[in-house]
Amino acid sequence: SQPCVACHGPEGNSASAEFPKLAGQHYDYLVRALTDYKNGKRNNPIMKGFAGQLSKKDIEDLAAWFSSQKSSLHDQR
């Protein structure tokens, strides 16, 4: 989704500490976070505006995409 890419990057690997990485996050976590933004349980005006327009299927698709992307979140040393 274009709104996601603007802040979180094409694969969800945000280069800015201001925006969290979505790539490699757990699917269930992303679904819950987006649902909470949509329902107002999480309070971020930008995210609430974007998530408020998403259907359940959109949320599931976005969570599946970003959770499947390579990320430094789970790099092993």
C-alpha positions as CSV (number, residue, x, y, z in Angstrom):
1,S,0.0,0.0,0.0
2,Q,1.4,3.4,-1.0
3,P,0.6,5.0,2.4
4,C,2.7,2.3,4.2
5,V,5.6,2.7,1.8
6,A,5.8,6.4,2.3
7,C,6.9,6.0,5.9
8,H,7.9,2.4,6.3
9,G,9.7,1.8,3.0
10,P,8.8,-0.6,0.1
11,E,9.5,-3.8,2.0
12,G,8.8,-2.3,5.5
13,N,12.5,-1.8,6.4
14,S,12.2,1.8,7.5
15,A,15.5,3.7,7.4
16,S,14.3,6.1,10.0
17,A,14.0,5.4,13.7
18,E,10.9,7.6,13.6
19,F,9.0,4.9,11.8
20,P,9.1,1.3,13.0
21,K,10.2,-1.6,10.8
22,L,7.3,-3.7,9.6
23,A,9.3,-6.3,7.7
24,G,9.7,-9.5,9.6
25,Q,7.2,-8.6,12.3
26,H,5.0,-11.4,13.4
27,Y,1.8,-11.6,11.3
28,D,-0.5,-11.7,14.4
29,Y,1.2,-8.6,15.8
30,L,0.7,-6.7,12.6
31,V,-3.0,-7.7,12.3
32,R,-3.6,-6.7,15.9
33,A,-1.7,-3.4,15.6
34,L,-3.6,-2.4,12.4
35,T,-6.9,-3.5,13.9
36,D,-6.2,-1.5,17.0
37,Y,-5.4,1.6,14.9
38,K,-8.6,1.1,12.9
39,N,-10.7,0.8,16.1
40,G,-9.0,3.6,18.0
41,K,-7.4,1.4,20.6
42,R,-4.0,2.7,19.4
43,N,-3.8,6.5,19.2
44,N,-1.8,7.8,16.3
45,P,-3.7,10.2,14.1
46,I,-1.8,9.3,10.9
47,M,-2.1,5.5,11.4
48,K,-5.7,5.8,12.5
49,G,-6.5,7.6,9.2
50,F,-4.8,5.0,7.1
51,A,-6.0,2.0,9.0
52,G,-9.6,3.3,9.3
53,Q,-10.0,2.8,5.6
54,L,-8.8,-0.8,5.5
55,S,-11.0,-3.9,5.4
56,K,-10.2,-7.0,7.4
57,K,-8.9,-8.6,4.2
58,D,-6.7,-5.5,3.5
59,I,-5.2,-5.8,7.1
60,E,-4.6,-9.5,6.6
61,D,-3.0,-9.0,3.2
62,L,-0.7,-6.2,4.5
63,A,0.3,-8.2,7.6
64,A,1.1,-11.2,5.4
65,W,3.2,-9.1,3.0
66,F,5.2,-7.3,5.6
67,S,5.7,-10.3,7.9
68,S,7.2,-12.3,5.0
69,Q,9.8,-9.6,4.1
70,K,13.4,-10.0,5.0
71,S,14.4,-7.9,8.0
72,S,17.2,-7.3,10.4
73,L,14.7,-7.8,13.2
74,H,15.5,-11.5,13.4
75,D,19.2,-11.5,12.4
76,Q,21.2,-14.0,14.3
77,R,24.8,-13.2,15.2
